[in-house]
């Protein structure tokens, strides 16, 4: 299957204004959930606080590898914290507030909820502490509080998943005499990257199906349904796209949502929009045994991100493929952006790569390094 690669740089990047210096201090306090606290010196004696989404998935461990590499290269100090799960929004906000109270030279933030951090970003701005967002942006951030965003173009990444899935199911849809269903399990309806990815999948799949002359209705989670333009009628649609969001971001709850969709007789395909939900699809399949290479044989599954479980499922054909990001690059570039800003250099938004991978191409040189365990 043909690999789809996303653009490296966003057009019209935001260029941050320069400050005379970075905010703060060299207080290197850490919280109970600290993952990385390098004590090397140099780099202008800069100290940065990093708040990741969680330590639940190996995605964030990969991002921390990139952070640690930047620490070693630049000679800065970094303290990395994060909640136990990405659904622990209040815990993450408390960690961000604690990071601000340390008066660091900068903060790298991967926000679980793009609205919940707004007051904290206002506080960081008032304290003249520059913030770099990575993995996900905060679209409504107070002006000047975020100096750069380093993230995947998630709408395009979701579209890549839809395009590759559609190649496998389009003939079945074209020949179907009864309505068919495509499932999507999204990690949440709060973070910008997941909602953008989910809508990227929905919009591209809807476009492809309608271009081929079939009608589409999107049902399920209201956050996603409300964003669909010209939504069709469930009662008369040829294809139903059903969107589910677990109550909390766990594999078990994601598996419950996936099972609800996969148990329906008209389901021909399902997409898990991140590592946890994709693993939820695979967990559901342990009981159902319905995932297959074609819709004639069962349900076609597509995942997102990597990790040992997803990699094994792609390698053995349980999933037809998945889309992976570049978490190591994101963590590394976030620290570099803070360092450059403190050195008086311009910084800008960066869109990092993402790739489609399947059993045929997952060992290729430009893909294998991004398939973290």
Secondary structure, 3 states (H helix, E strand, C coil): CCCCECCCCCCCCCECCCCCCCCCCCCCCCCCCCCEECCCCCHHHCEEEEEECCCCCHHHHHHHHHHHHHHHHHCCEEEEEECCCCCCHHHHHHHHHHHHHCCCCEEEECCCCCCCCHHHHHHHHHCCCEEEEECCCCCCCCCCCEEEEEEECHHHHHHHHHHHHHHHHHHHHHHCCCCEEEEEEECCCCCHHHHHHHHHHHHHHHHHHHHCCCCEEEEECHHHHCCCCCCCCCCCCCEEEEEEECCCCCHHHHHHHHHHHHCCCCEEEEEECCHHHHHHHHHHHHHHCCEECCCCCCEEEEEECCCHHHHHHHHCCCCCEEEECCHHHHHHHHHHHHHHHHCCCCCECEEECCEEECCCCCCCHHHHCCCCC
